[in-house]
Amino acid sequence: MLNIEYRPFKKGNQYIMLQWFNGYAEGLIDYDQCVNMLRLGIAIRPSFYRFF
């Protein structure tokens, strides 16, 4: 899995996130199938978490 994040505003906790997943077992329904997924989304992080 690979995550790329971009913060469009300097004073904020909103991020635009691009995620690539390649592998098995993302869900129990298709646990034996290898999948490639590309996701684009918005992530909102609490400002008190520094380890993200």
C-alpha positions as CSV (number, residue, x, y, z in Angstrom):
1,M,0.0,0.0,0.0
2,L,1.2,3.5,-0.9
3,N,-0.3,6.7,0.5
4,I,0.4,10.2,-0.9
5,E,-1.1,13.2,0.9
6,Y,-1.3,16.8,0.1
7,R,-2.4,19.6,2.5
8,P,-3.9,22.4,0.4
9,F,-4.1,24.9,3.3
10,K,-1.3,25.6,5.7
11,K,-3.5,26.1,8.7
12,G,-5.8,23.1,8.6
13,N,-6.1,19.4,9.1
14,Q,-7.7,18.5,5.8
15,Y,-5.7,16.5,3.3
16,I,-6.2,15.3,-0.2
17,M,-5.2,11.7,-0.3
18,L,-4.2,9.3,-3.1
19,Q,-3.9,5.6,-2.1
20,W,-2.7,2.6,-4.1
21,F,-3.4,-0.9,-2.8
22,N,-2.1,-4.1,-4.3
23,G,-2.6,-7.4,-2.5
24,Y,-5.0,-9.9,-0.9
25,A,-7.6,-9.9,1.8
26,E,-9.0,-6.4,1.9
27,G,-12.4,-8.1,2.7
28,L,-13.5,-11.6,3.6
29,I,-15.6,-12.0,0.5
30,D,-12.7,-12.0,-1.9
31,Y,-9.9,-13.1,0.4
32,D,-8.3,-15.3,-2.3
33,Q,-8.2,-12.8,-5.2
34,C,-5.3,-10.4,-5.8
35,V,-6.6,-6.8,-6.5
36,N,-5.2,-3.5,-7.5
37,M,-7.0,-0.4,-6.3
38,L,-6.4,3.3,-6.7
39,R,-8.4,5.6,-4.4
40,L,-8.8,9.3,-4.1
41,G,-10.3,11.0,-1.1
42,I,-10.3,13.6,1.6
43,A,-8.8,12.8,5.0
44,I,-9.4,14.9,8.1
45,R,-7.0,14.3,11.0
46,P,-7.3,15.5,14.5
47,S,-4.6,18.1,15.2
48,F,-3.6,16.5,18.5
49,Y,-2.3,13.3,16.8
50,R,1.3,13.9,15.7
51,F,2.2,10.3,14.7
52,F,0.0,10.3,11.5
